[in-house]
Amino acid sequence: MEHMNYLLRATKEKLAERFKEIQKEKTEVANEIRVAKAHGDLKENAEYHSAMEKQGNIQLEESKVLAFLSNSTIIEELDYEGDDAVRVGKKVTLLNVDTDEEVEYQILGEYEADPKQNILSAYAPLARLMMGKEEGDTFRVAIPRKPSIEYEIIEVKKIFS
C-alpha cells in the first residue's frame, strides 16, 4: 500500500488552519531575529539563539504539515461501492477464535488513530494484517513471547455513507 495520508475532512481543515498560523509565527520570529541581531554580538546573544531555534522548529513543523496536506485523501470521500473488504474508513468486527470474544475497530488515518478507543491507523500492524480481507476470512496476529492469536472477520461496514 502506497503511503497516503488519510484524513477526516475536519482534520484536514484543522491542519490547513495550523498551516496559516505557522505562516504568522514565521513572520513574528523573523522580527524577533531582526531585533536580536540589532543588539550586536551574536556569539553571546541568547535572544538571537533562542529565536533561531524557534525558527528552525517552526520550519520543521511547516514542512511536516505541508507534506501531510499535499499527499492526503479525505476518508469520507473514499468510494468503496461494491467492495466488502477491510479498507480505510471501515469498521471491522473481529472474533478471537480461541476465546470467542468480539472486538470492533475503526480504520482511519494517523491523526485520528486512538488505540484506546479501538481506532487504528491504516498503517498500524493490526490494520495492515486486515486490509483487503473480507467477512469470514481469518488471520493470525503474532505477539512476541506469546502464542499467536487467530481472528475471524465477522463484519465489515462503512463508517461514512
SEMARMI-872076 format. One record per residue: z, y, x of N, C-alpha, C in turn; residue in one letter; residue number from 1. Coordinates in nm, 2 decimals, decimal comma, padded with zeros to 4 digits. Each point is the difference from the previous one (the first is absolute). Layout:
<nodes>
{n_z Z	n_y Y	n_x X	ca_z Z	ca_y Y	ca_x X	c_z Z	c_y Y	c_x X	resn A	resi NUM}
...
</nodes>
This chain:
<nodes>
{n_z 00,00	n_y -00,12	n_x 00,09	ca_z 00,00	ca_y 00,12	ca_x -00,09	c_z 00,00	c_y 00,12	c_x 00,09	resn M	resi 1}
{n_z -00,10	n_y 00,09	n_x -00,02	ca_z 00,00	ca_y 00,13	ca_x 00,08	c_z 00,12	c_y 00,08	c_x -00,04	resn E	resi 2}
{n_z 00,06	n_y 00,07	n_x 00,10	ca_z 00,12	ca_y 00,08	ca_x -00,04	c_z -00,04	c_y 00,12	c_x -00,07	resn H	resi 3}
{n_z 00,03	n_y 00,00	n_x -00,13	ca_z -00,02	ca_y 00,11	ca_x -00,09	c_z 00,14	c_y 00,05	c_x -00,04	resn M	resi 4}
{n_z 00,01	n_y 00,13	n_x -00,01	ca_z 00,13	ca_y 00,06	ca_x -00,05	c_z -00,01	c_y 00,01	c_x -00,15	resn N	resi 5}
{n_z 00,08	n_y -00,09	n_x -00,06	ca_z 00,00	ca_y 00,00	ca_x -00,15	c_z 00,12	c_y 00,09	c_x -00,05	resn Y	resi 6}
{n_z -00,04	n_y 00,09	n_x -00,08	ca_z 00,09	ca_y 00,10	ca_x -00,05	c_z 00,00	c_y 00,01	c_x -00,15	resn L	resi 7}
{n_z 00,11	n_y 00,03	n_x -00,06	ca_z 00,00	ca_y 00,04	ca_x -00,14	c_z -00,05	c_y 00,14	c_x -00,01	resn L	resi 8}
{n_z -00,05	n_y 00,04	n_x -00,11	ca_z -00,06	ca_y 00,14	ca_x -00,01	c_z 00,11	c_y 00,10	c_x 00,03	resn R	resi 9}
{n_z 00,12	n_y -00,02	n_x -00,05	ca_z 00,11	ca_y 00,10	ca_x 00,02	c_z 00,03	c_y 00,01	c_x 00,15	resn A	resi 10}
{n_z 00,00	n_y -00,12	n_x 00,07	ca_z 00,03	ca_y 00,00	ca_x 00,14	c_z -00,10	c_y 00,08	c_x 00,08	resn T	resi 11}
{n_z -00,13	n_y -00,02	n_x -00,04	ca_z -00,10	ca_y 00,07	ca_x 00,07	c_z 00,01	c_y 00,15	c_x -00,02	resn K	resi 12}
{n_z 00,04	n_y 00,04	n_x -00,12	ca_z 00,02	ca_y 00,15	ca_x -00,03	c_z 00,11	c_y 00,05	c_x 00,09	resn E	resi 13}
{n_z 00,11	n_y -00,08	n_x 00,01	ca_z 00,12	ca_y 00,05	ca_x 00,08	c_z -00,04	c_y 00,01	c_x 00,15	resn K	resi 14}
{n_z -00,08	n_y -00,09	n_x 00,05	ca_z -00,05	ca_y 00,00	ca_x 00,13	c_z -00,09	c_y 00,12	c_x 00,03	resn L	resi 15}
{n_z -00,08	n_y 00,03	n_x -00,10	ca_z -00,09	ca_y 00,12	ca_x 00,01	c_z 00,09	c_y 00,13	c_x 00,01	resn A	resi 16}
{n_z 00,10	n_y 00,00	n_x -00,09	ca_z 00,09	ca_y 00,12	ca_x 00,01	c_z 00,07	c_y 00,01	c_x 00,13	resn E	resi 17}
{n_z 00,05	n_y -00,12	n_x 00,05	ca_z 00,06	ca_y 00,00	ca_x 00,13	c_z -00,09	c_y 00,06	c_x 00,11	resn R	resi 18}
{n_z -00,13	n_y -00,04	n_x -00,01	ca_z -00,10	ca_y 00,05	ca_x 00,10	c_z 00,00	c_y 00,15	c_x 00,00	resn F	resi 19}
{n_z 00,00	n_y 00,06	n_x -00,13	ca_z 00,00	ca_y 00,14	ca_x -00,01	c_z 00,12	c_y 00,07	c_x 00,06	resn K	resi 20}
{n_z 00,12	n_y -00,07	n_x -00,02	ca_z 00,12	ca_y 00,05	ca_x 00,06	c_z 00,00	c_y 00,00	c_x 00,15	resn E	resi 21}
{n_z -00,06	n_y -00,10	n_x 00,06	ca_z -00,01	ca_y -00,02	ca_x 00,14	c_z -00,09	c_y 00,12	c_x 00,06	resn I	resi 22}
{n_z -00,10	n_y 00,04	n_x -00,07	ca_z -00,09	ca_y 00,11	ca_x 00,04	c_z 00,09	c_y 00,12	c_x 00,01	resn Q	resi 23}
{n_z 00,08	n_y 00,03	n_x -00,09	ca_z 00,09	ca_y 00,12	ca_x 00,00	c_z 00,10	c_y -00,01	c_x 00,12	resn K	resi 24}
{n_z 00,06	n_y -00,12	n_x 00,01	ca_z 00,09	ca_y -00,02	ca_x 00,11	c_z -00,06	c_y 00,02	c_x 00,14	resn E	resi 25}
{n_z -00,13	n_y -00,04	n_x 00,01	ca_z -00,07	ca_y 00,02	ca_x 00,13	c_z -00,01	c_y 00,15	c_x 00,03	resn K	resi 26}
{n_z -00,03	n_y 00,08	n_x -00,10	ca_z -00,01	ca_y 00,14	ca_x 00,02	c_z 00,14	c_y 00,06	c_x 00,04	resn T	resi 27}
{n_z 00,10	n_y -00,04	n_x -00,06	ca_z 00,14	ca_y 00,04	ca_x 00,03	c_z 00,04	c_y -00,03	c_x 00,14	resn E	resi 28}
{n_z -00,03	n_y -00,12	n_x 00,04	ca_z 00,03	ca_y -00,05	ca_x 00,14	c_z -00,08	c_y 00,08	c_x 00,10	resn V	resi 29}
{n_z -00,13	n_y 00,02	n_x -00,03	ca_z -00,08	ca_y 00,08	ca_x 00,09	c_z 00,06	c_y 00,14	c_x 00,03	resn A	resi 30}
{n_z 00,05	n_y 00,06	n_x -00,11	ca_z 00,07	ca_y 00,12	ca_x 00,01	c_z 00,13	c_y -00,01	c_x 00,09	resn N	resi 31}
{n_z 00,07	n_y -00,11	n_x -00,02	ca_z 00,12	ca_y -00,02	ca_x 00,08	c_z -00,03	c_y -00,01	c_x 00,15	resn E	resi 32}
{n_z -00,11	n_y -00,07	n_x 00,02	ca_z -00,05	ca_y -00,01	ca_x 00,14	c_z -00,03	c_y 00,13	c_x 00,06	resn I	resi 33}
{n_z -00,07	n_y 00,08	n_x -00,07	ca_z -00,04	ca_y 00,14	ca_x 00,05	c_z 00,12	c_y 00,08	c_x 00,03	resn R	resi 34}
{n_z 00,10	n_y 00,00	n_x -00,09	ca_z 00,12	ca_y 00,08	ca_x 00,02	c_z 00,08	c_y -00,06	c_x 00,12	resn V	resi 35}
{n_z 00,01	n_y -00,13	n_x 00,01	ca_z 00,07	ca_y -00,06	ca_x 00,12	c_z -00,07	c_y 00,04	c_x 00,13	resn A	resi 36}
{n_z -00,13	n_y 00,00	n_x 00,00	ca_z -00,08	ca_y 00,03	ca_x 00,12	c_z 00,03	c_y 00,14	c_x 00,04	resn K	resi 37}
{n_z 00,02	n_y 00,09	n_x -00,09	ca_z 00,02	ca_y 00,14	ca_x 00,03	c_z 00,14	c_y 00,02	c_x 00,07	resn A	resi 38}
{n_z 00,08	n_y -00,10	n_x -00,01	ca_z 00,14	ca_y 00,02	ca_x 00,07	c_z -00,01	c_y -00,03	c_x 00,15	resn H	resi 39}
{n_z -00,12	n_y -00,03	n_x 00,05	ca_z -00,01	ca_y -00,01	ca_x 00,14	c_z -00,01	c_y -00,15	c_x 00,05	resn G	resi 40}
{n_z 00,08	n_y -00,02	n_x 00,11	ca_z -00,01	ca_y -00,13	ca_x 00,08	c_z 00,01	c_y -00,12	c_x -00,10	resn D	resi 41}
{n_z -00,11	n_y -00,08	n_x 00,01	ca_z -00,01	ca_y -00,11	ca_x -00,09	c_z 00,08	c_y -00,13	c_x 00,05	resn L	resi 42}
{n_z 00,03	n_y 00,00	n_x 00,13	ca_z 00,07	ca_y -00,12	ca_x 00,05	c_z 00,14	c_y -00,02	c_x -00,06	resn K	resi 43}
{n_z 00,07	n_y 00,11	n_x -00,02	ca_z 00,13	ca_y -00,01	ca_x -00,05	c_z 00,02	c_y 00,06	c_x -00,14	resn E	resi 44}
{n_z -00,11	n_y 00,00	n_x -00,08	ca_z -00,01	ca_y 00,06	ca_x -00,13	c_z 00,02	c_y -00,11	c_x -00,11	resn N	resi 45}
{n_z 00,12	n_y -00,02	n_x -00,04	ca_z 00,03	ca_y -00,10	ca_x -00,10	c_z -00,07	c_y 00,02	c_x -00,13	resn A	resi 46}
{n_z -00,02	n_y 00,12	n_x -00,04	ca_z -00,07	ca_y 00,03	ca_x -00,13	c_z -00,14	c_y -00,05	c_x 00,01	resn E	resi 47}
{n_z -00,06	n_y 00,03	n_x 00,12	ca_z -00,14	ca_y -00,04	ca_x 00,02	c_z -00,02	c_y -00,15	c_x 00,00	resn Y	resi 48}
{n_z 00,09	n_y -00,07	n_x 00,07	ca_z -00,01	ca_y -00,15	ca_x 00,01	c_z 00,03	c_y -00,06	c_x -00,14	resn H	resi 49}
{n_z 00,09	n_y 00,06	n_x -00,07	ca_z 00,03	ca_y -00,05	ca_x -00,14	c_z -00,12	c_y 00,01	c_x -00,09	resn S	resi 50}
{n_z -00,06	n_y 00,12	n_x 00,01	ca_z -00,11	ca_y 00,03	ca_x -00,09	c_z -00,12	c_y -00,09	c_x 00,04	resn A	resi 51}
{n_z -00,02	n_y -00,03	n_x 00,13	ca_z -00,11	ca_y -00,08	ca_x 00,04	c_z 00,02	c_y -00,15	c_x -00,05	resn M	resi 52}
{n_z 00,13	n_y -00,04	n_x 00,01	ca_z 00,03	ca_y -00,14	ca_x -00,05	c_z -00,02	c_y -00,01	c_x -00,15	resn E	resi 53}
{n_z 00,04	n_y 00,11	n_x -00,07	ca_z -00,03	ca_y 00,00	ca_x -00,15	c_z -00,15	c_y 00,00	c_x -00,03	resn K	resi 54}
{n_z -00,07	n_y 00,07	n_x 00,08	ca_z -00,15	ca_y 00,01	ca_x -00,02	c_z -00,06	c_y -00,14	c_x 00,02	resn Q	resi 55}
{n_z 00,05	n_y -00,07	n_x 00,10	ca_z -00,05	ca_y -00,14	ca_x 00,03	c_z 00,03	c_y -00,09	c_x -00,12	resn G	resi 56}
{n_z 00,12	n_y 00,01	n_x -00,05	ca_z 00,04	ca_y -00,09	ca_x -00,12	c_z -00,08	c_y 00,04	c_x -00,12	resn N	resi 57}
{n_z -00,03	n_y 00,12	n_x -00,02	ca_z -00,08	ca_y 00,04	ca_x -00,12	c_z -00,14	c_y -00,05	c_x 00,01	resn I	resi 58}
{n_z -00,06	n_y 00,02	n_x 00,12	ca_z -00,13	ca_y -00,05	ca_x 00,03	c_z -00,01	c_y -00,15	c_x -00,02	resn Q	resi 59}
{n_z 00,10	n_y -00,07	n_x 00,04	ca_z 00,00	ca_y -00,15	ca_x -00,02	c_z 00,00	c_y -00,03	c_x -00,15	resn L	resi 60}
{n_z 00,09	n_y 00,06	n_x -00,07	ca_z 00,01	ca_y -00,03	ca_x -00,14	c_z -00,13	c_y 00,04	c_x -00,07	resn E	resi 61}
{n_z -00,06	n_y 00,11	n_x 00,04	ca_z -00,12	ca_y 00,05	ca_x -00,06	c_z -00,11	c_y -00,11	c_x 00,02	resn E	resi 62}
{n_z -00,01	n_y -00,05	n_x 00,12	ca_z -00,11	ca_y -00,10	ca_x 00,02	c_z 00,03	c_y -00,13	c_x -00,08	resn S	resi 63}
{n_z 00,12	n_y -00,04	n_x -00,01	ca_z 00,03	ca_y -00,12	ca_x -00,08	c_z -00,03	c_y 00,02	c_x -00,15	resn K	resi 64}
{n_z 00,04	n_y 00,11	n_x -00,05	ca_z -00,03	ca_y 00,03	ca_x -00,14	c_z -00,15	c_y 00,01	c_x -00,03	resn V	resi 65}
{n_z -00,07	n_y 00,07	n_x 00,09	ca_z -00,14	ca_y 00,02	ca_x -00,02	c_z -00,07	c_y -00,14	c_x 00,01	resn L	resi 66}
{n_z 00,04	n_y -00,08	n_x 00,10	ca_z -00,07	ca_y -00,13	ca_x 00,02	c_z 00,03	c_y -00,09	c_x -00,13	resn A	resi 67}
{n_z 00,12	n_y 00,01	n_x -00,05	ca_z 00,04	ca_y -00,08	ca_x -00,12	c_z -00,08	c_y 00,05	c_x -00,12	resn F	resi 68}
{n_z -00,02	n_y 00,13	n_x -00,02	ca_z -00,07	ca_y 00,05	ca_x -00,11	c_z -00,15	c_y -00,03	c_x 00,01	resn L	resi 69}
{n_z -00,05	n_y 00,01	n_x 00,12	ca_z -00,15	ca_y -00,01	ca_x 00,01	c_z -00,05	c_y -00,15	c_x -00,01	resn S	resi 70}
{n_z 00,09	n_y -00,10	n_x 00,01	ca_z -00,04	ca_y -00,14	ca_x -00,02	c_z 00,09	c_y -00,06	c_x -00,10	resn N	resi 71}
{n_z 00,00	n_y 00,06	n_x -00,12	ca_z 00,09	ca_y -00,05	ca_x -00,11	c_z -00,08	c_y -00,03	c_x -00,13	resn S	resi 72}
{n_z 00,05	n_y -00,09	n_x -00,07	ca_z -00,05	ca_y -00,04	ca_x -00,13	c_z 00,11	c_y 00,01	c_x -00,11	resn T	resi 73}
{n_z -00,03	n_y 00,06	n_x -00,11	ca_z 00,09	ca_y 00,02	ca_x -00,11	c_z 00,01	c_y -00,14	c_x -00,07	resn I	resi 74}
{n_z 00,12	n_y -00,05	n_x -00,01	ca_z 00,03	ca_y -00,13	ca_x -00,05	c_z -00,04	c_y -00,01	c_x -00,15	resn I	resi 75}
{n_z 00,03	n_y 00,11	n_x -00,08	ca_z -00,03	ca_y 00,00	ca_x -00,14	c_z -00,15	c_y -00,01	c_x -00,03	resn E	resi 76}
{n_z -00,08	n_y 00,04	n_x 00,10	ca_z -00,15	ca_y 00,00	ca_x -00,02	c_z -00,06	c_y -00,13	c_x 00,05	resn E	resi 77}
{n_z 00,07	n_y -00,10	n_x 00,05	ca_z -00,06	ca_y -00,13	ca_x 00,04	c_z -00,04	c_y -00,07	c_x -00,12	resn L	resi 78}
{n_z -00,12	n_y -00,06	n_x 00,00	ca_z -00,06	ca_y -00,07	ca_x -00,12	c_z -00,01	c_y -00,15	c_x 00,03	resn D	resi 79}
{n_z 00,09	n_y -00,07	n_x -00,06	ca_z 00,00	ca_y -00,15	ca_x 00,02	c_z -00,04	c_y -00,07	c_x -00,13	resn Y	resi 80}
{n_z -00,09	n_y 00,06	n_x -00,07	ca_z -00,05	ca_y -00,06	ca_x -00,13	c_z -00,05	c_y -00,14	c_x 00,03	resn E	resi 81}
{n_z 00,06	n_y -00,10	n_x -00,07	ca_z -00,05	ca_y -00,14	ca_x 00,02	c_z 00,06	c_y -00,06	c_x 00,13	resn G	resi 82}
{n_z 00,08	n_y 00,07	n_x 00,07	ca_z 00,06	ca_y -00,06	ca_x 00,12	c_z 00,15	c_y -00,03	c_x -00,02	resn D	resi 83}
{n_z 00,03	n_y -00,13	n_x 00,00	ca_z 00,14	ca_y -00,04	ca_x -00,03	c_z 00,08	c_y -00,03	c_x 00,12	resn D	resi 84}
{n_z -00,05	n_y 00,03	n_x 00,12	ca_z 00,07	ca_y -00,03	ca_x 00,12	c_z 00,10	c_y 00,11	c_x 00,03	resn A	resi 85}
{n_z 00,09	n_y -00,04	n_x 00,09	ca_z 00,10	ca_y 00,10	ca_x 00,05	c_z -00,07	c_y 00,11	c_x 00,08	resn V	resi 86}
{n_z 00,02	n_y 00,12	n_x -00,04	ca_z -00,06	ca_y 00,12	ca_x 00,07	c_z 00,10	c_y 00,11	c_x 00,00	resn R	resi 87}
{n_z -00,03	n_y 00,11	n_x 00,07	ca_z 00,08	ca_y 00,12	ca_x -00,01	c_z 00,00	c_y 00,05	c_x -00,14	resn V	resi 88}
{n_z 00,11	n_y 00,05	n_x -00,05	ca_z 00,01	ca_y 00,05	ca_x -00,14	c_z 00,02	c_y -00,11	c_x -00,10	resn G	resi 89}
{n_z 00,05	n_y -00,11	n_x 00,05	ca_z 00,03	ca_y -00,11	ca_x -00,10	c_z 00,14	c_y -00,04	c_x 00,02	resn K	resi 90}
{n_z 00,05	n_y -00,06	n_x -00,11	ca_z 00,13	ca_y -00,06	ca_x -00,01	c_z -00,01	c_y -00,15	c_x 00,00	resn K	resi 91}
{n_z 00,08	n_y -00,06	n_x 00,09	ca_z -00,01	ca_y -00,15	ca_x 00,02	c_z 00,13	c_y -00,06	c_x -00,03	resn V	resi 92}
{n_z 00,00	n_y -00,11	n_x -00,08	ca_z 00,12	ca_y -00,08	ca_x -00,03	c_z -00,01	c_y -00,13	c_x 00,08	resn T	resi 93}
{n_z 00,10	n_y -00,02	n_x 00,08	ca_z 00,00	ca_y -00,13	ca_x 00,09	c_z 00,11	c_y -00,09	c_x -00,05	resn L	resi 94}
{n_z -00,03	n_y -00,13	n_x 00,02	ca_z 00,11	ca_y -00,10	ca_x -00,03	c_z 00,03	c_y -00,07	c_x 00,14	resn L	resi 95}
{n_z 00,13	n_y 00,01	n_x 00,03	ca_z 00,04	ca_y -00,08	ca_x 00,12	c_z 00,00	c_y -00,15	c_x -00,04	resn N	resi 96}
{n_z -00,09	n_y -00,07	n_x 00,06	ca_z -00,02	ca_y -00,14	ca_x -00,05	c_z 00,13	c_y -00,09	c_x 00,02	resn V	resi 97}
{n_z 00,08	n_y 00,03	n_x 00,11	ca_z 00,12	ca_y -00,07	ca_x 00,03	c_z 00,11	c_y 00,03	c_x -00,09	resn D	resi 98}
{n_z 00,02	n_y 00,13	n_x -00,04	ca_z 00,12	ca_y 00,04	ca_x -00,08	c_z -00,03	c_y 00,03	c_x -00,14	resn T	resi 99}
{n_z -00,13	n_y 00,00	n_x -00,04	ca_z -00,04	ca_y 00,04	ca_x -00,14	c_z 00,03	c_y 00,15	c_x -00,03	resn D	resi 100}
{n_z 00,03	n_y 00,08	n_x 00,10	ca_z 00,03	ca_y 00,14	ca_x -00,02	c_z -00,13	c_y 00,08	c_x -00,01	resn E	resi 101}
{n_z -00,01	n_y 00,09	n_x -00,09	ca_z -00,11	ca_y 00,09	ca_x -00,01	c_z 00,03	c_y 00,14	c_x 00,06	resn E	resi 102}
{n_z -00,10	n_y 00,06	n_x 00,07	ca_z 00,02	ca_y 00,13	ca_x 00,05	c_z -00,13	c_y 00,08	c_x -00,02	resn V	resi 103}
{n_z 00,01	n_y 00,13	n_x -00,03	ca_z -00,12	ca_y 00,08	ca_x -00,03	c_z -00,01	c_y 00,11	c_x 00,10	resn E	resi 104}
{n_z -00,12	n_y 00,02	n_x 00,05	ca_z -00,03	ca_y 00,10	ca_x 00,10	c_z -00,12	c_y 00,09	c_x -00,05	resn Y	resi 105}
{n_z 00,01	n_y 00,12	n_x 00,04	ca_z -00,12	ca_y 00,09	ca_x -00,02	c_z -00,06	c_y 00,03	c_x 00,14	resn Q	resi 106}
{n_z -00,13	n_y 00,00	n_x 00,01	ca_z -00,07	ca_y 00,02	ca_x 00,12	c_z -00,05	c_y 00,14	c_x 00,00	resn I	resi 107}
{n_z 00,05	n_y 00,09	n_x 00,08	ca_z -00,04	ca_y 00,14	ca_x 00,00	c_z -00,03	c_y 00,04	c_x 00,15	resn L	resi 108}
{n_z 00,00	n_y 00,13	n_x 00,03	ca_z -00,03	ca_y 00,05	ca_x 00,13	c_z 00,13	c_y 00,01	c_x 00,09	resn G	resi 109}
{n_z -00,02	n_y 00,04	n_x 00,12	ca_z 00,11	ca_y 00,02	ca_x 00,10	c_z 00,10	c_y 00,10	c_x -00,05	resn E	resi 110}
{n_z -00,05	n_y 00,11	n_x -00,05	ca_z 00,09	ca_y 00,11	ca_x -00,05	c_z 00,09	c_y -00,04	c_x -00,11	resn Y	resi 111}
{n_z -00,05	n_y -00,09	n_x -00,09	ca_z 00,07	ca_y -00,04	ca_x -00,12	c_z 00,09	c_y -00,12	c_x 00,03	resn E	resi 112}
{n_z -00,02	n_y -00,07	n_x 00,11	ca_z 00,07	ca_y -00,13	ca_x 00,02	c_z 00,15	c_y 00,02	c_x 00,00	resn A	resi 113}
{n_z 00,06	n_y -00,09	n_x -00,07	ca_z 00,15	ca_y 00,00	ca_x -00,01	c_z 00,04	c_y -00,14	c_x -00,02	resn D	resi 114}
{n_z 00,02	n_y -00,08	n_x 00,11	ca_z 00,03	ca_y -00,14	ca_x -00,02	c_z 00,13	c_y -00,03	c_x -00,08	resn P	resi 115}
{n_z 00,09	n_y 00,09	n_x 00,00	ca_z 00,12	ca_y -00,01	ca_x -00,09	c_z -00,03	c_y 00,00	c_x -00,14	resn K	resi 116}
{n_z -00,11	n_y 00,07	n_x -00,04	ca_z -00,04	ca_y 00,00	ca_x -00,14	c_z -00,12	c_y -00,10	c_x -00,03	resn Q	resi 117}
{n_z -00,02	n_y -00,09	n_x 00,10	ca_z -00,11	ca_y -00,09	ca_x -00,01	c_z -00,14	c_y 00,06	c_x -00,01	resn N	resi 118}
{n_z -00,01	n_y 00,12	n_x 00,07	ca_z -00,13	ca_y 00,07	ca_x 00,01	c_z -00,05	c_y -00,02	c_x 00,15	resn I	resi 119}
{n_z -00,10	n_y -00,08	n_x 00,02	ca_z -00,05	ca_y -00,03	ca_x 00,13	c_z -00,12	c_y 00,08	c_x 00,04	resn L	resi 120}
{n_z -00,01	n_y 00,04	n_x 00,13	ca_z -00,12	ca_y 00,06	ca_x 00,05	c_z -00,10	c_y -00,11	c_x 00,00	resn S	resi 121}
{n_z -00,13	n_y 00,04	n_x -00,01	ca_z -00,11	ca_y -00,09	ca_x 00,00	c_z -00,01	c_y -00,07	c_x 00,14	resn A	resi 122}
{n_z 00,07	n_y 00,05	n_x 00,10	ca_z -00,01	ca_y -00,05	ca_x 00,13	c_z 00,13	c_y -00,07	c_x 00,04	resn Y	resi 123}
{n_z 00,09	n_y -00,02	n_x -00,09	ca_z 00,12	ca_y -00,07	ca_x 00,03	c_z -00,04	c_y -00,15	c_x 00,01	resn A	resi 124}
{n_z 00,07	n_y -00,08	n_x 00,09	ca_z -00,04	ca_y -00,14	ca_x 00,02	c_z -00,01	c_y -00,08	c_x -00,13	resn P	resi 125}
{n_z 00,10	n_y 00,02	n_x -00,09	ca_z 00,00	ca_y -00,08	ca_x -00,12	c_z -00,12	c_y 00,04	c_x -00,09	resn L	resi 126}
{n_z -00,03	n_y 00,13	n_x -00,01	ca_z -00,12	ca_y 00,05	ca_x -00,08	c_z -00,13	c_y -00,06	c_x 00,06	resn A	resi 127}
{n_z -00,01	n_y 00,00	n_x 00,13	ca_z -00,12	ca_y -00,05	ca_x 00,07	c_z -00,02	c_y -00,15	c_x -00,03	resn R	resi 128}
{n_z 00,11	n_y -00,07	n_x -00,01	ca_z -00,01	ca_y -00,14	ca_x -00,03	c_z -00,05	c_y -00,03	c_x -00,14	resn L	resi 129}
{n_z 00,03	n_y 00,10	n_x -00,09	ca_z -00,04	ca_y -00,02	ca_x -00,14	c_z -00,14	c_y 00,05	c_x -00,03	resn M	resi 130}
{n_z -00,05	n_y 00,10	n_x 00,08	ca_z -00,13	ca_y 00,06	ca_x -00,03	c_z -00,11	c_y -00,10	c_x -00,02	resn M	resi 131}
{n_z -00,07	n_y 00,02	n_x -00,11	ca_z -00,12	ca_y -00,08	ca_x -00,04	c_z 00,04	c_y -00,13	c_x -00,07	resn G	resi 132}
{n_z 00,13	n_y -00,03	n_x -00,01	ca_z 00,04	ca_y -00,12	ca_x -00,07	c_z 00,00	c_y 00,03	c_x -00,15	resn K	resi 133}
{n_z 00,00	n_y -00,10	n_x -00,08	ca_z 00,00	ca_y 00,01	ca_x -00,15	c_z 00,11	c_y -00,08	c_x -00,06	resn E	resi 134}
{n_z 00,02	n_y 00,02	n_x -00,13	ca_z 00,10	ca_y -00,08	ca_x -00,07	c_z -00,02	c_y -00,15	c_x 00,02	resn E	resi 135}
{n_z 00,11	n_y -00,07	n_x 00,03	ca_z -00,01	ca_y -00,14	ca_x 00,03	c_z -00,01	c_y -00,04	c_x 00,15	resn G	resi 136}
{n_z -00,04	n_y 00,10	n_x 00,08	ca_z -00,01	ca_y -00,03	ca_x 00,14	c_z 00,14	c_y 00,00	c_x 00,06	resn D	resi 137}
{n_z 00,01	n_y -00,08	n_x 00,11	ca_z 00,13	ca_y 00,00	ca_x 00,07	c_z -00,02	c_y 00,04	c_x 00,15	resn T	resi 138}
{n_z 00,11	n_y 00,04	n_x 00,06	ca_z 00,00	ca_y 00,04	ca_x 00,14	c_z 00,14	c_y -00,02	c_x 00,06	resn F	resi 139}
{n_z 00,00	n_y -00,01	n_x 00,13	ca_z 00,13	ca_y -00,01	ca_x 00,07	c_z 00,03	c_y 00,12	c_x 00,08	resn R	resi 140}
{n_z 00,13	n_y 00,03	n_x 00,00	ca_z 00,05	ca_y 00,11	ca_x 00,08	c_z 00,09	c_y -00,06	c_x 00,11	resn V	resi 141}
{n_z -00,04	n_y 00,03	n_x 00,12	ca_z 00,08	ca_y -00,05	ca_x 00,12	c_z 00,11	c_y 00,10	c_x 00,03	resn A	resi 142}
{n_z 00,12	n_y -00,05	n_x 00,01	ca_z 00,11	ca_y 00,08	ca_x 00,03	c_z 00,06	c_y -00,05	c_x 00,14	resn I	resi 143}
{n_z 00,02	n_y 00,09	n_x 00,10	ca_z 00,05	ca_y -00,05	ca_x 00,12	c_z 00,13	c_y -00,08	c_x -00,01	resn P	resi 144}
{n_z 00,01	n_y -00,11	n_x 00,07	ca_z 00,12	ca_y -00,08	ca_x 00,00	c_z 00,05	c_y -00,05	c_x -00,13	resn R	resi 145}
{n_z -00,09	n_y 00,00	n_x -00,10	ca_z 00,04	ca_y -00,05	ca_x -00,14	c_z -00,12	c_y -00,08	c_x -00,05	resn K	resi 146}
{n_z 00,02	n_y -00,08	n_x -00,10	ca_z -00,11	ca_y -00,07	ca_x -00,06	c_z -00,09	c_y 00,09	c_x -00,07	resn P	resi 147}
{n_z -00,13	n_y -00,02	n_x 00,00	ca_z -00,10	ca_y 00,09	ca_x -00,07	c_z 00,03	c_y -00,02	c_x -00,15	resn S	resi 148}
{n_z -00,05	n_y 00,11	n_x -00,07	ca_z 00,02	ca_y 00,00	ca_x -00,15	c_z -00,14	c_y -00,01	c_x -00,06	resn I	resi 149}
{n_z -00,02	n_y -00,09	n_x -00,10	ca_z -00,12	ca_y -00,01	ca_x -00,07	c_z 00,01	c_y 00,08	c_x -00,13	resn E	resi 150}
{n_z -00,10	n_y 00,08	n_x -00,03	ca_z -00,01	ca_y 00,08	ca_x -00,12	c_z -00,12	c_y -00,04	c_x -00,08	resn Y	resi 151}
{n_z 00,01	n_y 00,01	n_x -00,13	ca_z -00,12	ca_y -00,01	ca_x -00,09	c_z -00,02	c_y 00,13	c_x -00,07	resn E	resi 152}
{n_z -00,12	n_y 00,05	n_x -00,01	ca_z -00,03	ca_y 00,12	ca_x -00,07	c_z 00,00	c_y -00,03	c_x -00,15	resn I	resi 153}
{n_z 00,09	n_y 00,06	n_x -00,07	ca_z 00,01	ca_y -00,03	ca_x -00,14	c_z -00,08	c_y 00,10	c_x -00,09	resn I	resi 154}
{n_z 00,00	n_y 00,12	n_x 00,04	ca_z -00,07	ca_y 00,10	ca_x -00,07	c_z -00,05	c_y 00,12	c_x 00,09	resn E	resi 155}
{n_z -00,12	n_y 00,05	n_x -00,03	ca_z -00,05	ca_y 00,11	ca_x 00,07	c_z -00,05	c_y 00,10	c_x -00,10	resn V	resi 156}
{n_z 00,05	n_y 00,12	n_x 00,00	ca_z -00,05	ca_y 00,10	ca_x -00,10	c_z -00,01	c_y 00,14	c_x 00,06	resn K	resi 157}
{n_z -00,09	n_y 00,08	n_x -00,05	ca_z -00,02	ca_y 00,14	ca_x 00,04	c_z 00,13	c_y 00,08	c_x -00,03	resn K	resi 158}
{n_z 00,03	n_y 00,09	n_x 00,09	ca_z 00,11	ca_y 00,09	ca_x -00,03	c_z -00,05	c_y 00,12	c_x -00,08	resn I	resi 159}
{n_z -00,12	n_y 00,05	n_x 00,04	ca_z -00,06	ca_y 00,12	ca_x -00,06	c_z -00,13	c_y -00,05	c_x -00,08	resn F	resi 160}
{n_z -00,01	n_y 00,06	n_x -00,11	ca_z -00,12	ca_y -00,03	ca_x -00,08	c_z -00,10	c_y 00,11	c_x 00,00	resn S	resi 161}
</nodes>
